[in-house]
Amino acid sequence: MPYGSEGLEFDVKPFSLVSGSGLELWGCVDAVPGELEKAPVIVVPPAFGRTMRDSVILGWYLLSHGFRVVRYDNTSHLGLSEGEILNFTLGGAVEDLSSVVDYVKRELQVESVGVVGTSLSFRVAVRALRDRDDVRLLFGLVGTAQVRHTIAEVIGLDVFGMTDRGEHLESSYRVDGHVIRTHSFVGDAIGRGLDTLEGTRSEIKACDFPVVVVSGEEDAWVALEDVKIALSGAATGGALREVVVLPGVSHQLGKNPIATALALAEMTVRCVQEVGGRELTVDEVTHPTVTELVRVRKVTAHRRALSLAPIESSVTAGVLGAAGLAHDEVAP
């Protein structure tokens, strides 16, 4: 397992836009100096309950292998973007990702992008990207195939089934430690057809680009068989469909450093091959040292604090914590 030389230098350029959700969205473009206008681009939407700071190390792998990385905070979620997580819906997250991809194509002047989605953000990405012809790859890290199952496992209650049966629901529930409005979230997912395994399978089938998912063999939140079913349909134009199984691994990748390294190496290889158009094997992927992980966290936080200093204080109050190591757990 090769380790990178410590001291990877990269610039962090903030941006803002008005999302299709109607709210202001904040994000950043990471690039190695001299690469801001030419390296291929990978867009990384945040997992539920996470912000762009939690994608810093994932981004390090991509930066180290020749990419620009676009990270952002969802609206009506956590982080710097407008709105509270109480009002989060998958439909709003779909609008955010669509708006960011449009921005990236326009402002970074690229014809196509790759997207890496974790858990629920993978399902969001399937919907946002399914009809686009400017995507080279969708890569899922423990990607959700059936929202109904994932949410039921996370909160311990089948709120979708209860809704179907007309049973009473509380006005809000705690999902991975965050309170969200039940009827808004569930109603939006059902209304948009984002809740079922059949819907995911149908939409992935329509994607005219490679879709690859890394799944944990013992993931209770995302059933491995569901992921296999979701990717089982014949792809449009014969595009690649593949499930990479990590034996003995649960949804919480961060609790298993070896599994995390394997998953991020697999992600890097697929991005290099499908988006970068180059050859790379898992054994050739460069990994950061512990010292480098800590350094990247500190440098990124400092640079973003300086870059976003002109923004109103209500936003900058959280900037010093806006970059860091991945959480111990992968969010739903």
Summary of the structure (lengths in Angstrom):
residues: 332
radius of gyration: 18.6
end to end distance: 29.2
largest distance: 58.1
contacts: 1184
relative contact order: 0.17
helix: 41%
strand: 18%
